[in-house]
Amino acid sequence: MDFVKKHYEKVLLSVVLLGLAVAAALLPMKVSTIREEITKNIPNPKPKDFKPYDLSTNQVVMNRLKADDQFSLSGPHNLFNPVRWQKRPDGELVKTQFGAEQGAAALKFVKKTPLRTLIAYEGVTGTGDSIRYRVGLTREADKNAANRPKKTLTLTPGNKSLGVELREVKGPKEAPTELVLEVDDSGRISIGPEKAFSKTAGWMVGLKYPPENNKPLNNLRVDSNIFLGGESYNIVAISENEIVVSSKSSSKRTTVKLNPAP
């Protein structure tokens, strides 16, 4: 009894631990028994076949979203584009509905003419050490009208005039077979008694303006000014295939295709 009194706490703890060990050993058996009882009471009906949901209405909405419909704020409608009426110089009123009845968009192409840079050999002047070589230079596309007619340059090797420098003389000095030139806007070229240089450096065009009885607009170059329907325009660019016209009042640019007139 003295032992129990002295160590009763240890004895009590041992009894509790023994009880827990027995409970832990019996727990899997109890769980297995309960699982079997639950499984027996669960019905096992045959599953029904899956019926797909009807998504036809959703598909219609998706197809509408995928459709490449363009919402246009321009064009022939007048929701954001009120119709303008313009008065011609003869007093007639013209309805501007599509934007091409008046102004630069109404211009029609008539013809185009290439503007060339021409350089040709024109002979020798002087004798001995005073020999000089004559070269004809024509710049039809020059912005300055005074520089467009043909000019005759008298050159010696190393000498430069109007952007043309004589770099080399081939053949006899008194009767050269070829002159090698360095030209500012054309690079290195060669000319001779039977060989000239020609290069298209720009274009000159002829147009007509149907709203004013096909008013002719001839010999137009870059920077030419034209008047259409009482408004001033400027030619800002001319290429082989199109001309770009700018309105002086709004700076709006219009491209006119250079196609053969019907």
Secondary structure, DSSP 8 states (H G I E B T S, - for coil): -HHHHHTHHHHHHHHHHHHHHHHHHHHHHHHHHHHHHHHHHS-------------HHHHHHHHHHHS-----SSSS--SSS--EEEE-TTS-EEEESSS-SSGGGG-EEEEEEEEEEEEEEEEEES-GGG-EEEEEEEETT-SSGGGSS-EEEEE-TT-EETTEEEEEEES-SSS-SEEEEEETTTEEEEEBTTB-EEEEEEEEEEEEEGGGTSEEEEEE-TT-EEEETTEEEEEEEE-SSEEEEEETTT--EEEEE-----
